Amino acid sequence: MNAKEIMQIFQDTAYVRTGGSPEELKCAEYLIGKCRELGLEAKLEPFPVQMAEIKEAHLTVDGQEIPCKGYRCAGSGEVEAPFYYLTGSDPHSLAQCKGKIVLVDGLGHWTYHDLVENGAVGFLTYGGDIAAPDRDIDQKELRASVCQGIAKLPGVHMNVKDATQLVAQDAKTAKIVLQQEEYEGESRNVVLEMPGEIPETIVFSAHYDSTSLSQGAYDNMSGSIGILGVAAYFAQHPHRHSLRFVWCGSEERGLLGAKAHCAKEENLKNLVLNINLDMIGSVMGKFAACCTSEEKLVHYISYLGSELGFGITVRQEVYSSDSTPFADKGIPAVTFARMASGRAAPIHVRYDTLELVKGERMEQDIGFITAFAQRMADAVTCPVAKEMPENMKEKLDIYLCRKRDKK
């Protein structure tokens, strides 16, 4: 694909496409059509996802109505209690949550568990940029993996400007009203198989969904176009290893597409390597590779960058993307990304549009990724050991919240 064709795809997909939505399905069908143009037949791989329709969501603080959006899948109810801003994770700070509606700086897995275990009766979160001209409020959800086995608390999300004002004015009492209809919906992966000379398979992945505020050009239609470009190359070139391309749905909702794909034992059979793309082709930023694998792969990719004169930094780490479920199943994985600062390439906001990416930069990034993939695909045996080092197992346990980070 050339730069003009790449930018046309960005234009064609310049709309919000959240996991489980009709727009996500529209984009999935579009990707199948792009594969068909290459003479390749991809298919939909549906999987169930939690969905919810918010009927009513209100936040009142000291008698003042605060703009907000209710947390999907956080149940329904009405609660009024003292307002409390949680500023620490120490036992004393957490103990003050009892019987209160608690404002937190971010709702991670362990923060939510701390709220429930310390008797909070509701929660508040905030997002956005205090310096930005907008007052956007993202649509959040209480993920099933977070509240599994523990109580659901009603919660709402607001803009940082309002949250800051509440704390500045020493807010005293808050009231949350949340009513919603929860149901099981459907998201989907797009899967393309390209058999090779041997059954051992390299799987490429990239998510194509977006958050509720974003067109998701950089995060991550860029990666989706990237693996489409790799598929276009191999459609014209023979390869020893079999190849699979997975455009993952609902990544922004907790890697749900990749997790669903990896949950099926037949999908894991013969996999030897995962190559994941998440945010490439940005106008600004440095190219990087993150290897959840043996350390030797770090050096291999670094040497390849030197060989080809392509600037890249490489590290051994767990990357917050679709590579993680594969790595958690013991499949060595590498994620490629062009990492730009949030000011140069903001994500999960209205500003993530095609203006952040450049067709020629996409061509360069896809070219390097294809060069790496071609070496792996034509190897007599995949040179990356199919074993997960102990330090990566530890990091996977922490990332996937099976273990709390002692730090």
N, C-alpha and C positions, 0 to 999 in steps of 0.2 A: 504494500500500500504506500502511496506517496502522500506528501503533506496535505495536498488538496483533498484527497479522499478521506484522510483522517479527520480533518476539520469538518467535513460534511457529516460524518458520523456524530461528532460532538453537537453539531447543529440539530441533527435529527433526534437526538436524545436529550435535548435541553428542557427537561421538565422534571418535577419532583416524582420519585418512584420509590416510595417506602415499601418495606417488606410486607407482603400479603395484600397489596393494593392492586386495583385494576391497572394502574400505570406501570407497576412492576411487571405484570403479565404482558402488557403492551411492549415493553422493552425486551422481555424474553423472546417474544415472537419476532421482534425486529432482529435480534441476534441470530435466531434460527434462519431468518431470511438472508442475512449477510453470509452465513456459512454456506447456504444454498448457492449463492452467487459464486462461491469458490469451488462449487461442485462437491460440497461436503454436506452430509445429512446429520444434523444435530437433533436432539430430542429434549422434551421437557421432562424433568424429574420432580414431581410435586412432593411436598411434605407438609404436615400440619403445623400451624403456628397459632399461638394465642392471639385473639383479636378482641377489641372492645370499642364500643361506640359511646362516647361521653354524652350523656343527656343533660347534665347540669354540673357546673363546677364554680364554686364561689369561695373567695377568701376575704374575710372581714377582719381587720385589725383595729382595735380601739374604735370601733364604729365606722371605720373607713373601708370602702370596697377597694380591693387591690386587684388589678388585672392579673389573671392567671389562667393556666390550663391544668385540668386534672390529670393525674397519673392514670394512664390506662392500666387495667388489670390490677388495680389496687382496691378493688371492692367498692361498695357503696356505703354511705353513712353520713352522719352529721356529728361533729364534735366541737365543743368550745372549751378552751383551757388557757392557762397562762402561756404567754409567748416566751420562748427561751432560745437564745442563739448559742449553739455549741461551738466553742472555740478550741477545745482540747480533747484528746482521747484518754486522758488520765482518769483514774477511778472517781476522783472527786467531781470533775466536770461531767462525766457520764451519769453520776448519781443524781445530778440536778435535772435530768430528763424526766424523772418520774412524774406522771400526771400532766405533762406539758406537751404543747405543740412545738416541735423543735425545728429551727432553721439550721441547715447544715450547708457546708461549702461544697459538698459533692456527695452523691449517694452511691458509694461503692458497696460491695457485698458485705464487708465486715462492718461498715458504718451502719447499715440497715440492721444487721444483727445486734449491734450495740444498742441501737434505739429500742428495739423490741425487748431485749433482755433487761434494759434499765427502765422500762415502764413508760416510755413515751406513748402518747395517744394519737399523734398525728405528726406529719413531717412536711417541711417546706424546703424547696431547693430553688436555685436561681441560675440563670445563664445570660449570655450576651456579653457585650463589651461596654463598660461605663462611658468610654469615650466615643462610641459609635453613634451615629445620628438616629438609628432605628431603635425601636422598643420591642423588637421581636421576642416572642416566647416560643420555645421549641415544644413539640409534643413529646412528652416523656412517658415511659411505661415502667411498671414494677415487674422486672423479669422473673419468670418462673424459677430460674436457677437461684435467684436471690432469696425469694420468700418460701422456697420449698421446705415444708415441715414446720414453719413458724407462722405467726399471725400476720395478716395483712393490715397495715395501717393506712388510713386515708392520707393522701398527699397531693399537693399541687406545686406547680412550677411557675416562677415569675421572672421578670426581667431584673437584672442586677441593680438597675437604678432604683427600683422600688425596694428591693431587699436592703440596700445600703441605707435608704431613708428610714426604714423601719428600725434598724439597729441604731442609727444616729439619734432618733427621737425616743429611744428607750421604750419601745412598744411593750404593752403590758398584757393584753388579752387578744387571742386569735380565735377565729371560728372558721372551720372548713365544712363546706357542703359538697358532697361528691355523689353523683348518681350516674351509673353507667350500665350498659348491657355487655356482658362478656360472652364470647363464643369462640368456637374453634374455626379458624379460617385456613387458607392454603397459600403457601409461598411456593417457589419453584426454583430449581437449578436448571441450567441449560447444559447438556452434556454431549460432547462430540468425541467419538472413538475413531482413532486412526491406527489400524493394525500395522505392525511392523514384521520383521523377519522372526522375532522371538517374542514370547508372551510377556517378558519382563517389561513393565510399563512405567513411563514417566508421566506424572499428572501435573498439568498446568492449572492454576486457579486464579480467579480475580472476581471480586464482587461487583455487581452492577446496580444494586439498590442504592438509595440515598436516604438522608434524614429528611424530616418533614419540612425543613426550611430551605433545603438546598437542591439545586439541579445536579450537584455531584459530578461536575465535569472532571475536576482534579481527583476527587475522592468519590467514586473510583471508576468513572467511565474511561479514564485514561488507562487503567490497568486492563479493563475489559477489551478496549481496542488493542492494547498490547498483545494479549494472548491471541486475539483474532489475527494480528499481523504475523505472529509466530506460526499459527495454523496455516496461513496463506503461504508461507515459505515451505512448510513441510508438505503441503498439497502438491508442490512442484518438485520436491526432492525426496528420494528414497531415504528410509531411516531403518536402522537395525532394531532399535527398541520400539515397542508399541507406544502410542501416545494417547493421552486422554486430556481433553480440555473441559474444565468445569467453570461456567460462569455462575457464581454463587448468589443466591437470593438471601435476603434478610441478614446480611453480615452486620449491618448497623444495629441490629437488635440482639446481638450477642453471638455472632458467628454461626447463626442457625443453619444456614445452607450447607456450610462445610461440615458442621456437626452431623447433620442429617445424612450427608453422603458417606461420612466415615462410620456412621452407626451400622451400616449394612456390611456384613462380613464379605459378601461377594465383591463389593467395591474395593476392598483392600487387597484382594488376591493379586499377587504379582507386582504390586506397587514397589518401586525401588527409590523413587525420588519425587518430591513435590517442588515445583517452581511456581512461586506465587508473585503476582504483581499488585501492588497497592500504592497508587499515586506516583505516576511517572510523567515525563513530558512537560513539567512546569517550566515557565519562562525563567524563573529564578530557582536556585537551590542546587545542592550537591547530590550526585548519584551515590547510592549506598546499597549494600547487600547485608542482610541479617541472616545468619546461618543457625538454625536450630538443628545441629548435627555435630559430628566429630569436627574437631578444630582444623583438620587437614583441608576441609572444603574452604575455610576462610583463606588459607594461603593459596589454594588453587585459583580462586576467583581473583584474588589480589594480583597474582602473577599474570592472569589472563588480561586484566586491565592494563598492566605494563606492556604485555605483548602487543596489544591492539592500540596502545596510546589513548586509552579511554580512562578518564579520571574517575576513580571509585574508592570509597572507603568500605571496609568489610569488617564485621565483628561477629562473634558468636553470642547469640542472644535469642530470647523468645520475642517474637514480633506480634503485636496486637492486630492480627489479621487472620485470614482463612488458612494460612500455613499452620497455625497452632493445632487445630484438631487432627491434621495429618501427623504432625510431630508427636502428638499425644498417643497416637496409635503406633509409634515406633518408626514412622516413615521419615527419613532425613528430609529437611525442608530448607529452602532458601527463599526469602522475600526480597525482591528488588524494588527500590523506591527512589524517587528524586525528592529529597527532603528540603523543603523551603520553609522559612519562618512563617508564623501565623499572620504576620503583617503583609508578607509578599504573596502568600497563597493560603488564605483562611479556609477552613473546612467546617462542615456542619452548619453553615450560615448561608444567607442569601447571596453572599459575595463569591461563592464557589461556582463560577460560570466559565464558559469557554475562553474568556479573556485571560484566565490564569495559565493556559496551556498554549503551546506553539507546535504547529505541525512538523516543522523541521527538527525541533527538539525531540518530539515523539519518534521520528524516524531514527534519530541517533540512538535513543534509548532502546528501541525495539531491535535495532541492529546489533547492539552489544548482547542483549538478552538472547537473541537468535543465535549468535555465535557461540555462546555458552551452551545453549540447548542443543545445538547441532553436534557439539563435541560429546555431550552426554548421550544423545540419541544414537550416535554411531559407534559408541564404545563397545568393544567386544564384551566387556562386563562393566556394569555401572561402577565407577571407581569409588563412589561414596559408600562407606560402610553402613549397612542397614542395622545400626544399633544407636541407641540414644545414650550419650554420656551421662554420668551421674549428676554432674552440675546442671545439665539441661533438664533432667528429670525433676530436680529440685525446683528449678525456675518454673517449669510447667505446673507443678503442684501449687505453687504460689499464685501464678497467673490465673489458673482455673479455680482458685479459691478452695482447694482441698486442704491447703495448709496456710496458716497465717504467717505473714512475713514478720520475723522477729525484729527486724529493723524498724 
